[in-house]
Amino acid sequence: MTGLLRASGAAFCILAGATAAHAEGVITIFSVPFSDDTLPTSINADGTIAGYYEDASFAYHGFVRHTDGTITTFNVPGAGIGNGQGTQIAGIAANGWMTGTWTDQNSVSHGFLLEADGTLMKFDPPGAVQTRVGGLNDKDQVVGDFIDTADQEHAFVRLTGGTIIEFTPPGCATARGFAINYLGTAIGECSDGGQHGYLREADDTFVEFAPQGAISTLPFAIDHNEDIAGYYFNGVTIHGFLRTPDGTITPFDAPGSVDTTAYGINEKGVLTGDYTDANHMQHGYERTPDGRFATFDPQGSVETAPAAINDHDTITGSFKDSSSAFRGFVRIEQ
């Protein structure tokens, strides 16, 4: 443990540009004060949102948007303030613990875990020269990946007590870790000449998978039942997919799309992601377990990018406005 992490700024009131009912949801827009771009990455069970923002120097800073709309900003001590440096939150758990990546003034990245009381733990897998964190579960187990001294990329899981388990799925040369569920099952992408998805159980058993025709598979979210959401590229277009625990993979596309991605899934099997239409405009969607879609965009969006969904079907993410600035949004199901 490295001591207490203090907020670098006070709590600020939400900057709401518009709140409007759309596709059976109410969308509220927000930005971190004095930020150039606001990028939410995660939402927990009570609706607290975490992410990061970019300042005028292209440095990153963490933020938390509380359920009353106030925003608290902070930086990991030792994080750099230059281009591409700083603090990026990747996930927030039900108990308020957060994890992410911080990059120092030498542009070396590391992992961190922040407890709800402000206690900060910094970490790197042994032999890491760069560390990237993908997310955490509600047991405060962390998943991510790192580059070693031989310039090879491997995945890792950091257990609740701090033990770090490094791994690369059998037959793969490299691996990245994207998400982990309550049971400790981690998912990510590995490469053996092509890119496949993998599932790693807590007992260190592996399953590799890919939709039929895929040349690149990226699984980004997993629920407690081991339903997995992500997307794949078949050499021409991008499609979303849902993999169920029995191994069945169902590809899907949002209506009117030419490309579809998936980034989030909740315990009810509701998915979120984005799709691109024939006019090259990017929109958000919610997909129910029976395959129905609700599409949405925050007011003023020219590019919508949902990032996460909680069990109340509340979705958060970012969108680009007409000035090319990214702002945050939260969509509450009605």
C-alpha positions, 0 to 999 in steps of 0.5 A: 500500500502506498498511502491515501489518494486525495482528490485533486479537485473539489466536487463539481455540479454536473454540466447537463447540456440536455436531458431528453427521453429517447428510445425508452430512456432518459439521457443526461449529458455531462462533462468534467469542468475544464476538460477537453474530453470526458470519457466514462468507462464504467458504472456500478450497481448504484449508478456511480460512473467512473472514467477519465478526462483529457486536459488541454495538454493531452494528459489524463485524469480520473473522475467519478460521477456520483449519483447526485450528479457531482463529479470528483477528480483525482490523480494517482500520485506520481502520474505524469502531466504530459501528453498521454500521461496521467490517470485512467480509471478502467472500472468501479466495483459495487463497493466503490473500489476502482482500478485503472492505469497510471502513466508516469513522467517517463511514459511508463504505465502501471496499475492501481487499485483504489479502495473506497476509503482512499487507500491506494495500491500501485502494482505491476506484474513481475518483469513488466515494463508497461502495465495496462488494466482492463477492469475489476469484479465485485471481489476487487480482483483485477484483470489486465495485461503487460509487456515484458522485457522481451517486448511480449504481451501477456495477461494477468489477474490480480487476486484480492490479496494482491497475488498476481497471476500471469498467463498466456493461453496455451498455443498463443504467443501474446494475450490481453485481459479485458474483463473478469466476472464475480467468479474470477473468470477472465476474458480477453484476446490472444494471438497465435497468428490470428486473434481469438477470444479466450476464457480463463477459469479461476482454476487456470483452465482455458477455452479459446473461441471465435465466431465462424469466419472471424479473423479477429475476435475481441470479447469485452464483457462477461456476466456471472453466468459466463455470457460473453459479449464482444465483436469480431472482424471477418475481413470485410465488416465488424459484427457483434456476438454473444457467447453463452456458457455452452459455447454457442456463439450468436452473431448479431447486427443492429438494424441498418448497420454496416458495423456493430460492436458490443462493449457491455453486458449486465446480469440480465443479459442486456447488451450495449455497444455502438453501430455505424450506419450506411451514412457512416454515423455512429449510434448507441444501442441496447439489445435485450436477451430476445434480440430486440434493439433500442437505438439512441444518441445523446442530443448533439451527438455526431458519434455515440460510444456506449461503454458499460451497462449496469443491472438496472439497464443504465448505460454510460459512455461518451459521444462526440459533439459538433466541435469534435469534443467528447462528452459523457452521458448516462442513459436511464431506462424508463 
